[in-house]
Amino acid sequence: MPWEFLIKFAGGSLITVVGIVIVGFFAKTIIKQTVESTVKRFESAIVRAEEAHKKDFDLRERGIKVYEALWEKTALFPIWPRAEGITYDQLLTFSQELKDLYFEGGGIYLSVEVQKSYDHLQETISEILKAKQNGVIPDEEYDQIRDQCSSLRTEMTNDLLSRRAVSF
């Protein structure tokens, strides 16, 4: 049968039907490719998220150890009961121990806010040691250092979310 006859016989409907079939075929192919591509991207995103979670967990575990060590070091300057007789030599040793902890690998795990508190503490100690380096530190200087130690501990608890309300 010639094409002209079919077209005239169908009144153009055949062309429409053929067109719909062709468009449907291509649409199905495009939809299938789009779905496959989306699934691959989604699977890839899940893999990346799992890897990021593993890294975050490892980083947190290592950071907790550093925070514990920093916390212990700051025990030299408690609020209660107040430590008596802390000397400038002890203060210098304290500062050096903090520096050693920082540069022996601990500093890399500090958050921005903990880093700032650490810096403020070391700056306060440095200023106090510049002024006088012998004997027992006076109450005013003790309080300055204690306040900086307290700020450092607060920032660490904020990072760890350890002071949030817990519902059981």
CORNORCOR-V125568 format. One record per backbone hydrogen bond with DSSP energy under -0.5 kcal/mol. NH is the residue of the N-H (numbers start at 1). CO is the residue of the C=O. Records with the same first field share a line. If there is no record, write none. Layout:
BEGIN
NH=CO + CO
END
This chain:
BEGIN
6=2
7=3
8=4
9=5
10=6
11=7
12=7
13=10
16=12
17=13
18=14
19=15
20=16
21=17
22=18
23=19
24=20
25=21
26=22
27=23
28=24
29=25
30=26
31=27
32=28
33=29
34=30
35=31
36=32
37=33
38=34
39=35
40=36
41=37
42=38
43=39
44=40
45=41
46=42
47=43
48=44
49=45
50=46
51=47
52=48
53=49
54=50
55=51
56=52
57=53
58=54
59=55
60=56
61=57
62=58
63=59
64=60
65=61
66=62
67=63
68=64
69=65
70=66
71=67
72=68
73=69
74=70
75=72
76=73
77=74
78=75
83=78
88=135
91=87
92=88
93=89
94=90
95=91
96=92
97=93
98=94
99=95
100=96
101=97
102=98
103=99
104=100
105=102
106=101
107=102
109=106
110=107
115=111
116=112
117=113
118=114
119=115
120=116
121=117
122=118
123=119
124=120
125=121
126=122
127=123
128=124
129=125
130=126
131=127
132=128
137=86
142=138
143=139
144=140
145=141
146=142
147=143
148=144
149=145
150=146
151=147
152=148
153=149
154=150
155=151
156=152
157=153
158=154
159=155
160=156
161=157
162=157
163=157
164=161
END
